[in-house]
């Protein structure tokens, strides 16, 4: 594949959806494009706003929380794997209110609660915490949801 073909393919791909710098670099490496050509292509994509890691991060965070029901920790880990620096991701994640995470966590806890087999409430809570942490939620929010669920079940 020539440099021009690679540039055109990546520009077309970026025009269809958000992609991060690392994804584009991986494609260029896979296509065996030389390093100096990779740099020129990446400069072009960045200069013409095809790639913007901050914009990608915003879309990624919103999608993963809203549609996948992920917590902050899982989103942070996925962004790290995508090569997004904390200086880009942290401000975006900090803007997400706790209520948005709670909207996703409450139904998860409520649905999981009756399926957990436990000898006592402490064991049930620990299993729920482990489950929710696997989804990337913060312990503080998990505790809040479990306490709310306890109160609802006691009534």
Secondary structure, 3 states (H helix, E strand, C coil): CCHHHHHHHHHHHHHHCCCCHHHHHHHHHHCCCCHHHHHHHHHHHHHCCCCCHHHHHHHHHHHHHHCCCCCHHHHHHHHHHCCCCHHHHHHHHHCCCHHHHHHHHHHHHHHHHCCCCCCCHHHHHHHHHHHHHHCCCCHHHHHHHHHHHHHHHHC
